[in-house]
Amino acid sequence: MHASARARVRQHRAGRDVGAAGADARERGERLDHAAGRLAFVAGFRGGRLRGRHRARPGPGLRPVAHVHADRRHRLRGDAVGPDRWRGAALPRRAVRVRKRDRGAGALAGADLRDLREPDRRDDERREDADADERRERHRDGERPHDGRGARRRLFARRHLLSLGTSLGAGASCSITFTFTPSASGARSATLTVSTDAGAVPVVTLSGTGVVPTPPTLGVGPAALAYVDQLVGTQSGAQTVTVTNAGGGTLTLASIALGGASAAEFTRGGTCAAGTSLAAAQSCTATVRFAPVASGVKSATLSITSNGGSATVALSGNGIAAAPAPAASVAPAAIDFGIVAVGSSGSPVVATITNVGTAALVVGSASLVGGQSADYSIVAACPSGTPLSPGQSCTYTVAFRPQAPGARGATLRVAHNATGSPSSVALAGTGSTVAAAPSTVVEYYHSAYDHYFVTIAPDEIVALDTGVFKGWARTGLSFKAHATAQSGFAPICRFYLPPGYGDTHFYSASPAECDVVRAQNPAFVLESTAVMYLATPNYVTGACPSGTDPVYRAWNRRPDTNHRYTSERSVRDAMVALGYVAEGSGPDVVTFCAPR
């Protein structure tokens, strides 16, 4: 090598100061640093040439520094080579590899040269021979010689790269992590070489096999779901379809939907949905339920599409009609007898039980239960064991006779063979020691219709008097009635007759007559079962109870049916003279008996 291109650093005696660097090095301000027991070599370049000689006094615990020189091509030569930089000066593509042979802490070659030793030329020769042998061996095996920086090296990426110059104490360790990213299929290999100053150069062989990834594949099972007989109007339990990625890559579901003739009678749930992504071997589920709305065999499909194919699951089920069964309905659900004098009997009230099912309803016994059930009595009832065909009904008549003042309650129960037996009707009434005063029933006349109308309801009286119902005017006649239940007085029901039947109202003479009218005239609207309370005359003589006066009813016998109710016999007779028909009981034809 040319002597002028070399730079030497030699050992000097202890205590000698650091010598001055060459003139070119001083111009760039480079220096030798000696601090904290470390000696850092700082080189200066100009035009690619290393100039000057650098001498340094060894610090405490330092070995003599190594010899570093430049060859004729101005490349640094030393104990080894490798890609890196020295601190303070850019090197060519080859840098110094430093080895340390003494015991104790070791340093990896890098930007700082620490505890360098004088090189041995025989080491260079042995290393060059070993490198040549390795290249010849690779050539003989058919492998293209390379320095680890080619295509094979790029297959293995370093992560958590070990820093050059890292120092390891005795027994210490560090690690380098690699990832394998093959660019083609087949066996791939590379080597990892770690150079240290301890003399050994470990070599780690890296190998892997590139495999061409398989595409995603849609897997669906089972291929069909069948539902055995399912009652119409009910829903089956859920059955499950499993969707799996049977291939590689990522399977993405595009759609999952019900279709077919009876799709509306199937419902879908589960974890699978449009947009669901499944890695290889992963799966999701779709649940299906059958809810027939009509009897018969039903069919539909569950269709699934994805980037790995599509599949269809066949769905089938059989809807069956519910078995015939009776069902009971009781009306009203509650009865209030109002205020009744203690020791007196209120007007009986009727409760009706109807078969609303599809099979025969057999009624059983009726009973009264509750705290004050002794204040009530069943006056009439359906015989136990009576069968009622679908749509048929029978009645139970209950009376109230309070034995003490205050609220009195009980329950009417009717047993039967339908679900929900027994059926119940709540009974309520109030016992009083003072009889309630009667209210006034006001009569109105509509001249355009030639119709009469009576009412005890305060709100109706106000509406008629203020013209809310136009055309009606008072006649000046009235009679008395009880607005609430009283002992000795019967509830009077009121029907509304639609325009086709007269556009009018009809008041029954008794609970029994109310039942007959309701049964024979289903088009009539029952507005109230107890619009007011009046006493009932003797059915034979027509005589009214003591303390009451007769009320007469006359019918116009026209297609636009209308009745007039009056407590004046002369008025009733005048109506009969006009062609009306008197209706009631006894020779005097009395309909009601009004309190005074």
C-alpha positions as CSV (number, residue, x, y, z in Angstrom):
1,M,0.0,0.0,0.0
2,H,1.1,3.6,-0.6
3,A,2.6,5.0,2.5
4,S,1.2,8.5,1.9
5,A,-2.4,7.2,2.0
6,R,-2.1,5.5,5.3
7,A,-3.1,6.7,8.7
8,R,-1.6,5.1,11.8
9,V,-2.6,5.3,15.4
10,R,0.1,3.9,17.7
11,Q,0.4,3.4,21.4
12,H,2.3,6.1,23.3
13,R,3.5,6.3,26.8
14,A,1.1,7.1,29.7
15,G,0.8,10.8,30.4
16,R,1.5,12.1,27.0
17,D,-1.1,14.6,25.6
18,V,-3.2,13.9,22.6
19,G,-1.2,15.1,19.5
20,A,-2.4,17.5,16.9
21,A,-4.2,16.0,13.9
22,G,-3.2,16.8,10.3
23,A,-3.8,20.2,8.8
24,D,-6.8,19.0,6.8
25,A,-8.4,17.4,9.8
26,R,-8.0,20.6,11.8
27,E,-9.7,22.6,9.1
28,R,-12.9,20.5,9.5
29,G,-12.8,20.7,13.2
30,E,-12.5,17.0,13.8
31,R,-10.9,15.8,17.0
32,L,-10.2,12.9,19.2
33,D,-12.5,12.5,22.2
34,H,-11.3,10.8,25.3
35,A,-14.0,10.7,28.0
36,A,-15.5,8.3,30.5
37,G,-13.0,5.7,29.8
38,R,-13.8,5.5,26.0
39,L,-11.6,6.4,23.1
40,A,-13.5,7.4,19.9
41,F,-11.6,7.5,16.6
42,V,-12.8,10.5,14.5
43,A,-11.5,10.5,10.9
44,G,-11.5,13.4,8.5
45,F,-11.6,13.2,4.7
46,R,-11.0,15.5,1.9
47,G,-11.5,14.3,-1.7
48,G,-11.9,10.7,-0.4
49,R,-8.4,10.6,1.1
50,L,-7.6,10.1,4.8
51,R,-4.9,12.4,5.9
52,G,-2.9,13.0,9.0
53,R,-1.9,10.8,11.8
54,H,-3.8,10.6,15.1
55,R,-2.2,9.6,18.3
56,A,-4.0,9.3,21.6
57,R,-3.1,8.5,25.1
58,P,-4.9,5.4,26.3
59,G,-7.4,6.0,29.1
60,P,-7.8,3.9,32.2
61,G,-8.5,0.3,31.3
62,L,-8.0,0.8,27.6
63,R,-6.1,-1.6,25.3
64,P,-3.7,-0.3,22.7
65,V,-5.6,1.1,19.7
66,A,-5.9,-0.8,16.5
67,H,-4.2,0.0,13.2
68,V,-6.5,1.4,10.5
69,H,-5.2,2.3,7.0
70,A,-6.5,3.2,3.5
71,D,-5.6,1.3,0.4
72,R,-4.6,2.7,-3.0
73,R,-8.3,3.2,-3.9
74,H,-8.8,5.2,-0.7
75,R,-10.9,2.5,0.9
76,L,-10.5,1.9,4.6
77,R,-8.9,-1.4,5.4
78,G,-9.0,-3.1,8.7
79,D,-9.9,-6.3,10.5
80,A,-13.2,-6.9,8.6
81,V,-15.8,-5.3,6.2
82,G,-19.5,-4.4,6.3
83,P,-22.0,-1.6,5.5
84,D,-22.0,1.2,8.0
85,R,-20.6,4.7,8.9
86,W,-17.9,5.9,11.2
87,R,-18.9,8.9,13.3
88,G,-17.6,12.1,11.7
89,A,-16.8,10.7,8.3
90,A,-18.7,8.9,5.5
91,L,-17.1,5.6,4.5
92,P,-17.3,3.7,1.2
93,R,-19.7,0.6,1.1
94,R,-17.2,-1.3,3.2
95,A,-16.5,-0.5,6.9
96,V,-14.4,-1.8,9.7
97,R,-15.2,-5.0,11.5
98,V,-13.6,-5.0,14.9
99,R,-12.8,-8.0,17.0
100,K,-11.9,-8.1,20.6
101,R,-9.9,-11.0,21.9
102,D,-9.5,-10.1,25.6
103,R,-11.9,-11.3,28.2
104,G,-14.7,-9.2,29.7
105,A,-17.1,-6.9,27.9
106,G,-17.3,-7.1,24.1
107,A,-18.4,-4.4,21.6
108,L,-20.0,-4.9,18.2
109,A,-18.3,-3.0,15.4
110,G,-20.0,0.3,14.6
111,A,-19.6,4.1,14.7
112,D,-17.4,4.0,17.8
113,L,-14.2,2.0,17.8
114,R,-13.4,0.9,21.3
115,D,-10.5,-1.0,22.8
116,L,-8.9,-1.7,19.4
117,R,-5.9,-3.9,19.0
118,E,-3.0,-4.1,16.5
119,P,-4.2,-6.1,13.5
120,D,-2.5,-9.3,12.4
121,R,-2.0,-9.7,8.7
122,R,-2.4,-13.4,9.0
123,D,-6.0,-12.9,10.2
124,D,-6.7,-11.0,6.9
125,E,-5.3,-13.8,4.8
126,R,-7.2,-16.5,6.7
127,R,-10.4,-14.5,6.4
128,E,-9.9,-13.9,2.6
129,D,-9.2,-17.7,2.1
130,A,-12.4,-18.6,4.0
131,D,-14.5,-16.1,2.0
132,A,-13.1,-17.5,-1.3
133,D,-13.9,-21.1,-0.1
134,E,-17.4,-20.1,0.7
135,R,-17.9,-18.5,-2.7
136,R,-16.6,-21.6,-4.5
137,E,-18.9,-23.9,-2.4
138,R,-21.9,-21.8,-3.3
139,H,-21.0,-21.7,-7.0
140,R,-20.5,-25.5,-6.9
141,D,-24.0,-25.9,-5.3
142,G,-25.6,-23.8,-8.1
143,E,-26.2,-20.8,-5.9
144,R,-25.5,-17.4,-7.3
145,P,-22.8,-15.8,-5.1
146,H,-24.0,-12.8,-3.2
147,D,-23.1,-10.8,-0.1
148,G,-26.5,-11.1,1.6
149,R,-27.9,-7.8,0.2
150,G,-29.6,-9.4,-2.9
151,A,-33.0,-10.8,-3.7
152,R,-32.7,-13.6,-1.1
153,R,-31.8,-11.2,1.6
154,R,-34.8,-9.1,0.8
155,L,-37.1,-12.0,1.7
156,F,-36.0,-11.7,5.3
157,A,-36.7,-8.4,6.9
158,R,-34.9,-7.3,10.2
159,R,-37.0,-6.0,13.0
160,H,-35.6,-4.6,16.3
161,L,-32.2,-4.4,14.6
162,L,-29.3,-4.7,16.9
163,S,-27.3,-1.5,17.0
164,L,-23.7,-1.7,15.9
165,G,-21.4,-0.8,18.8
166,T,-23.7,-2.5,21.3
167,S,-21.7,-3.6,24.3
168,L,-22.5,-6.9,26.1
169,G,-21.2,-7.7,29.5
170,A,-20.1,-11.3,30.4
171,G,-23.2,-13.5,30.3
172,A,-25.4,-10.8,28.7
173,S,-27.4,-11.3,25.6
174,C,-29.6,-9.4,23.0
175,S,-31.8,-10.5,20.1
176,I,-32.7,-9.7,16.5
177,T,-36.2,-10.5,15.2
178,F,-36.8,-11.4,11.5
179,T,-39.9,-11.7,9.4
180,F,-40.3,-13.9,6.3
181,T,-42.1,-12.4,3.3
182,P,-41.7,-14.7,0.3
183,S,-42.2,-13.2,-3.2
184,A,-42.5,-16.6,-4.9
185,S,-43.3,-20.2,-4.0
186,G,-40.7,-22.7,-3.1
187,A,-37.8,-23.0,-0.7
188,R,-36.1,-19.7,0.2
189,S,-32.9,-19.1,2.3
190,A,-30.5,-16.5,3.6
191,T,-27.9,-16.2,6.3
192,L,-27.4,-13.8,9.2
193,T,-23.8,-13.0,10.1
194,V,-23.0,-11.3,13.4
195,S,-19.4,-9.8,13.8
196,T,-18.0,-9.1,17.2
197,D,-14.7,-8.1,18.7
198,A,-14.6,-11.4,20.7
199,G,-13.1,-13.2,17.7
200,A,-16.0,-15.5,16.7
201,V,-18.3,-14.8,13.7
202,P,-21.6,-16.7,14.4
203,V,-23.6,-17.5,11.3
204,V,-27.4,-18.2,11.5
205,T,-29.1,-19.9,8.5
206,L,-32.6,-18.5,7.6
207,S,-34.9,-20.7,5.6
208,G,-38.6,-20.8,4.7
209,T,-41.0,-22.0,2.1
210,G,-43.2,-19.7,0.0
211,V,-46.7,-21.1,-0.5
212,V,-49.2,-19.7,-3.0
213,P,-52.3,-18.7,-0.9
214,T,-55.6,-20.5,-1.5
215,P,-58.7,-18.4,-2.4
216,P,-61.7,-18.2,0.1
217,T,-64.3,-20.9,-0.4
218,L,-67.9,-20.7,0.9
219,G,-69.0,-23.7,2.9
220,V,-72.7,-24.0,4.1
221,G,-74.4,-26.8,6.0
222,P,-76.8,-28.3,6.3
223,A,-78.2,-28.1,2.8
224,A,-81.8,-28.2,3.9
225,L,-84.0,-27.4,7.0
226,A,-87.3,-29.2,7.6
227,Y,-90.0,-28.2,10.1
228,V,-92.5,-30.8,11.2
229,D,-96.1,-29.9,11.8
230,Q,-96.4,-26.4,13.2
231,L,-99.7,-24.9,14.5
232,V,-100.9,-22.0,12.5
233,G,-100.3,-18.7,14.3
234,T,-97.4,-20.1,16.4
235,Q,-93.6,-20.0,15.8
236,S,-91.2,-23.0,15.8
237,G,-87.9,-23.2,17.5
238,A,-84.8,-22.0,15.7
239,Q,-82.7,-24.3,13.4
240,T,-79.1,-23.3,12.6
241,V,-77.2,-23.1,9.3
242,T,-73.4,-22.8,9.7
243,V,-71.4,-20.7,7.1
244,T,-67.7,-21.5,7.0
245,N,-64.7,-20.2,5.1
246,A,-63.4,-23.6,3.8
247,G,-60.6,-22.0,1.8
248,G,-57.9,-19.5,2.5
249,G,-57.8,-15.7,2.4
250,T,-60.8,-13.7,3.7
251,L,-64.4,-14.8,2.9
252,T,-66.8,-11.8,2.7
253,L,-70.5,-12.4,2.6
254,A,-72.3,-10.2,0.0
255,S,-75.9,-11.2,0.9
256,I,-78.0,-13.6,3.0
257,A,-81.7,-13.5,2.3
258,L,-84.9,-15.5,2.4
259,G,-86.7,-16.2,-0.8
260,G,-89.3,-18.4,-2.4
261,A,-93.1,-18.8,-2.3
262,S,-93.5,-18.9,1.5
263,A,-90.6,-16.7,2.5
264,A,-92.9,-14.5,4.6
265,E,-93.6,-17.5,6.8
266,F,-89.9,-17.9,7.8
267,T,-87.8,-15.6,9.9
268,R,-84.0,-15.3,9.9
269,G,-81.6,-14.4,12.7
270,G,-78.0,-15.4,13.8
271,T,-74.6,-13.8,13.5
272,C,-74.2,-14.0,9.7
273,A,-75.0,-10.8,7.8
274,A,-74.1,-9.0,4.6
275,G,-70.6,-7.7,5.0
276,T,-69.5,-10.3,7.5
277,S,-65.8,-11.3,7.0
278,L,-64.4,-14.8,7.9
279,A,-60.8,-15.8,8.0
280,A,-59.8,-19.3,6.9
281,A,-61.7,-21.9,9.0
282,Q,-63.8,-19.3,10.7
283,S,-67.6,-19.5,10.7
284,C,-70.8,-17.7,11.5
285,T,-74.4,-18.9,11.9
286,A,-77.8,-18.1,10.5
287,T,-80.9,-19.2,12.4
288,V,-84.3,-19.8,10.8
289,R,-87.8,-20.2,12.4
290,F,-91.0,-21.3,10.8
291,A,-94.3,-19.4,11.6
292,P,-97.1,-20.5,9.3
293,V,-100.0,-18.2,8.8
294,A,-102.2,-20.8,7.1
295,S,-102.3,-24.6,7.0
296,G,-100.5,-26.6,4.3
297,V,-97.0,-27.4,3.1
298,K,-94.7,-24.4,2.9
299,S,-91.4,-23.9,1.1
300,A,-88.7,-21.2,0.8
301,T,-84.9,-20.8,0.4
302,L,-82.1,-19.2,2.3
303,S,-79.6,-17.8,-0.3
304,I,-76.1,-16.9,0.6
305,T,-73.6,-15.1,-1.8
306,S,-69.9,-14.3,-1.1
307,N,-66.6,-13.7,-2.8
308,G,-66.0,-17.4,-2.4
309,G,-69.1,-18.7,-4.1
310,S,-72.8,-18.9,-3.4
311,A,-75.1,-21.5,-1.8
312,T,-78.8,-22.1,-1.2
313,V,-80.4,-23.9,1.7
314,A,-83.9,-25.4,1.1
315,L,-86.5,-24.6,3.7
316,S,-89.8,-26.6,4.2
317,G,-92.5,-26.8,6.8
318,N,-96.1,-28.0,7.3
319,G,-98.6,-25.6,8.9
320,I,-101.5,-27.3,10.6
321,A,-104.7,-25.7,11.9
322,A,-105.3,-25.6,15.6
323,A,-107.5,-28.4,17.0
324,P,-111.1,-27.3,17.7
325,A,-111.6,-26.0,21.2
326,P,-114.2,-24.2,23.2
327,A,-113.7,-20.7,24.5
328,A,-115.8,-18.7,27.0
329,S,-116.6,-15.0,27.1
330,V,-118.6,-13.4,30.0
331,A,-120.2,-10.0,29.8
332,P,-120.3,-7.7,31.5
333,A,-117.0,-8.2,33.3
334,A,-118.2,-6.1,36.3
335,I,-121.7,-5.2,37.7
336,D,-122.4,-2.2,40.0
337,F,-125.7,-2.3,41.8
338,G,-125.4,1.2,43.0
339,I,-126.8,2.4,46.3
340,V,-129.4,0.1,47.9
341,A,-131.1,0.6,51.2
342,V,-129.9,-1.8,53.8
343,G,-132.3,-4.7,54.0
344,S,-133.9,-3.9,50.6
345,S,-133.2,-5.8,47.3
346,G,-131.8,-4.0,44.4
347,S,-132.9,-4.8,40.8
348,P,-131.5,-8.0,39.5
349,V,-128.7,-7.8,36.9
350,V,-127.9,-10.3,34.2
351,A,-124.5,-11.7,33.2
352,T,-124.1,-13.6,30.0
353,I,-121.7,-16.4,29.1
354,T,-121.0,-17.1,25.4
355,N,-119.1,-19.8,23.6
356,V,-116.7,-18.0,21.3
357,G,-114.7,-21.1,20.5
358,T,-114.8,-23.8,17.8
359,A,-116.1,-26.7,19.9
360,A,-118.9,-27.3,22.4
361,L,-118.6,-25.3,25.6
362,V,-120.1,-27.1,28.6
363,V,-120.9,-24.8,31.5
364,G,-120.6,-26.0,35.1
365,S,-121.8,-24.7,38.4
366,A,-122.0,-21.0,39.3
367,S,-121.0,-19.7,42.7
368,L,-120.6,-16.4,44.7
369,V,-117.3,-15.8,46.5
370,G,-115.8,-12.8,48.3
371,G,-116.1,-10.9,51.5
372,Q,-119.7,-9.8,51.2
373,S,-120.9,-12.7,49.0
374,A,-123.9,-13.2,51.4
375,D,-125.3,-9.9,50.2
376,Y,-125.7,-11.3,46.7
377,S,-127.8,-14.1,45.3
378,I,-128.0,-16.0,42.0
379,V,-131.7,-15.6,41.0
380,A,-131.4,-17.7,37.7
381,A,-128.6,-19.7,36.1
382,C,-127.7,-22.0,33.3
383,P,-128.1,-25.6,34.5
384,S,-124.7,-27.2,35.3
385,G,-123.6,-29.4,32.4
386,T,-125.4,-27.4,29.7
387,P,-123.5,-27.6,26.3
388,L,-123.3,-24.5,24.3
389,S,-122.5,-24.8,20.6
390,P,-120.1,-22.2,19.1
391,G,-121.9,-18.8,19.2
392,Q,-124.5,-19.9,21.8
393,S,-124.9,-18.3,25.2
394,C,-126.9,-18.5,28.4
395,T,-127.5,-16.0,31.3
396,Y,-127.0,-15.7,35.1
397,T,-129.2,-13.3,37.0
398,V,-127.7,-11.8,40.2
399,A,-129.5,-9.8,42.9
400,F,-128.1,-7.5,45.6
401,R,-129.5,-7.1,49.1
402,P,-127.1,-5.3,51.4
403,Q,-127.0,-6.4,55.0
404,A,-125.0,-3.4,56.2
405,P,-124.2,0.1,55.1
406,G,-121.1,0.8,53.0
407,A,-119.4,-0.8,50.0
408,R,-120.2,-4.4,49.5
409,G,-118.3,-6.6,47.1
410,A,-118.3,-10.2,45.8
411,T,-117.5,-12.2,42.7
412,L,-119.6,-14.4,40.5
413,R,-117.7,-17.5,39.2
414,V,-118.9,-19.8,36.4
415,A,-117.1,-23.1,35.7
416,H,-116.8,-24.6,32.2
417,N,-114.6,-26.9,30.1
418,A,-112.7,-24.2,28.3
419,T,-109.3,-22.7,29.0
420,G,-109.4,-20.1,31.7
421,S,-112.1,-21.7,33.8
422,P,-113.8,-20.4,35.9
423,S,-114.9,-17.2,34.3
424,S,-115.5,-14.3,36.8
425,V,-117.8,-11.3,37.1
426,A,-116.9,-8.6,39.7
427,L,-120.0,-7.5,41.8
428,A,-120.2,-4.2,43.7
429,G,-122.9,-2.3,45.5
430,T,-123.4,0.1,48.4
431,G,-125.6,-0.4,51.4
432,S,-127.4,2.8,52.6
433,T,-129.6,3.6,55.5
434,V,-131.1,6.6,53.6
435,A,-133.0,6.2,50.4
436,A,-131.7,8.3,47.5
437,A,-133.9,11.0,46.1
438,P,-135.2,10.3,42.6
439,S,-134.1,12.4,39.6
440,T,-136.3,14.0,36.9
441,V,-136.8,12.3,33.5
442,V,-137.4,15.1,30.9
443,E,-139.4,14.7,27.7
444,Y,-138.4,16.3,24.3
445,Y,-140.2,16.5,20.9
446,H,-138.7,16.8,17.4
447,S,-141.4,18.3,15.1
448,A,-139.6,17.5,11.9
449,Y,-139.4,13.8,12.8
450,D,-142.6,13.7,14.9
451,H,-140.5,11.8,17.4
452,Y,-140.5,11.8,21.3
453,F,-137.4,11.3,23.5
454,V,-136.9,11.1,27.3
455,T,-133.6,11.2,29.3
456,I,-132.4,11.3,32.9
457,A,-128.8,12.0,32.0
458,P,-127.7,15.5,33.0
459,D,-125.2,15.9,30.0
460,E,-127.9,14.9,27.5
461,I,-130.4,17.3,29.0
462,V,-127.8,20.2,28.7
463,A,-127.0,19.2,25.1
464,L,-130.7,19.1,24.1
465,D,-131.5,22.4,25.8
466,T,-128.5,24.3,24.2
467,G,-129.2,23.1,20.7
468,V,-126.3,20.7,20.4
469,F,-128.8,18.2,19.1
470,K,-130.8,20.5,16.8
471,G,-134.6,20.4,16.4
472,W,-135.4,19.1,19.9
473,A,-137.6,21.0,22.4
474,R,-139.1,20.3,25.8
475,T,-142.8,19.3,26.0
476,G,-143.1,20.4,29.6
477,L,-143.8,16.9,30.8
478,S,-141.6,14.7,33.0
479,F,-141.6,11.9,35.6
480,K,-139.3,10.6,38.3
481,A,-136.7,7.8,38.3
482,H,-133.7,6.8,40.3
483,A,-130.3,7.4,38.6
484,T,-128.7,4.7,40.8
485,A,-129.8,1.3,42.0
486,Q,-132.3,1.3,44.8
487,S,-134.2,-1.4,46.6
488,G,-137.4,-2.3,44.8
489,F,-136.4,-0.7,41.5
490,A,-135.3,-2.5,38.4
491,P,-132.6,-1.3,35.9
492,I,-134.0,0.0,32.7
493,C,-131.8,-0.7,29.6
494,R,-131.8,1.6,26.5
495,F,-131.3,0.6,22.9
496,Y,-130.5,2.9,19.9
497,L,-132.3,1.9,16.7
498,P,-130.3,2.8,13.6
499,P,-131.9,4.9,10.8
500,G,-133.1,1.8,9.0
501,Y,-135.1,0.9,12.0
502,G,-136.4,4.4,13.0
503,D,-133.3,6.4,14.2
504,T,-134.8,6.4,17.7
505,H,-134.4,5.0,21.2
506,F,-136.2,2.3,23.1
507,Y,-136.4,1.7,26.9
508,S,-137.1,-1.8,28.2
509,A,-139.8,-2.4,30.8
510,S,-137.6,-4.9,32.8
511,P,-134.3,-6.8,32.6
512,A,-136.2,-9.8,31.1
513,E,-137.6,-7.6,28.3
514,C,-134.2,-6.2,27.7
515,D,-132.8,-9.7,27.1
516,V,-135.6,-10.6,24.7
517,V,-135.2,-7.4,22.6
518,R,-131.4,-7.9,22.4
519,A,-131.8,-11.5,21.3
520,Q,-134.5,-10.7,18.7
521,N,-132.9,-7.5,17.3
522,P,-129.2,-7.9,16.9
523,A,-129.1,-4.7,14.8
524,F,-130.2,-2.7,17.8
525,V,-127.4,-1.0,19.7
526,L,-127.5,-1.6,23.5
527,E,-126.4,1.8,24.9
528,S,-126.9,0.9,28.6
529,T,-128.1,-2.0,30.7
530,A,-129.2,0.5,33.5
531,V,-129.8,3.9,32.2
532,M,-132.2,4.5,35.1
533,Y,-134.1,2.6,37.8
534,L,-137.9,2.2,37.9
535,A,-140.3,-0.2,39.7
536,T,-142.0,-3.0,37.9
537,P,-145.9,-3.2,37.9
538,N,-147.7,-6.4,38.5
539,Y,-147.7,-8.3,35.2
540,V,-151.3,-9.4,35.7
541,T,-153.1,-6.4,37.3
542,G,-150.7,-3.7,36.2
543,A,-150.7,-2.3,39.7
544,C,-147.6,-0.3,40.9
545,P,-145.9,-0.7,44.3
546,S,-146.8,1.7,47.0
547,G,-145.1,5.1,46.7
548,T,-144.9,4.9,42.9
549,D,-147.0,6.1,40.0
550,P,-147.7,4.5,36.6
551,V,-145.6,5.4,33.5
552,Y,-147.2,4.6,30.1
553,R,-145.6,3.6,26.8
554,A,-147.2,4.2,23.4
555,W,-145.8,3.0,20.0
556,N,-146.5,4.9,16.7
557,R,-146.6,1.8,14.5
558,R,-144.8,3.6,11.7
559,P,-141.8,2.4,9.7
560,D,-139.8,5.2,11.5
561,T,-140.5,3.5,14.9
562,N,-140.9,5.7,17.9
563,H,-142.3,5.4,21.4
564,R,-143.6,8.0,23.8
565,Y,-143.2,7.6,27.6
566,T,-145.4,9.6,29.9
567,S,-146.8,9.5,33.4
568,E,-150.0,11.3,32.2
569,R,-152.8,8.9,31.3
570,S,-154.7,11.5,29.3
571,V,-151.6,12.1,27.1
572,R,-151.4,8.3,26.6
573,D,-155.0,8.1,25.6
574,A,-154.6,11.1,23.2
575,M,-151.7,9.2,21.5
576,V,-153.8,6.1,21.1
577,A,-156.5,8.2,19.5
578,L,-153.9,9.3,17.0
579,G,-153.2,5.6,16.1
580,Y,-150.5,4.8,18.7
581,V,-150.6,1.4,20.5
582,A,-150.4,1.2,24.3
583,E,-147.9,-1.3,25.6
584,G,-147.6,-2.6,29.2
585,S,-149.2,-4.8,31.8
586,G,-152.7,-5.1,33.3
587,P,-156.0,-3.6,32.2
588,D,-154.6,-0.1,32.4
589,V,-151.5,-1.2,30.3
590,V,-148.8,0.2,32.6
591,T,-145.2,-0.1,31.6
592,F,-143.2,1.3,34.5
593,C,-143.8,2.6,38.1
594,A,-142.0,5.9,38.9
595,P,-141.0,7.0,42.4
596,R,-142.7,10.1,43.7
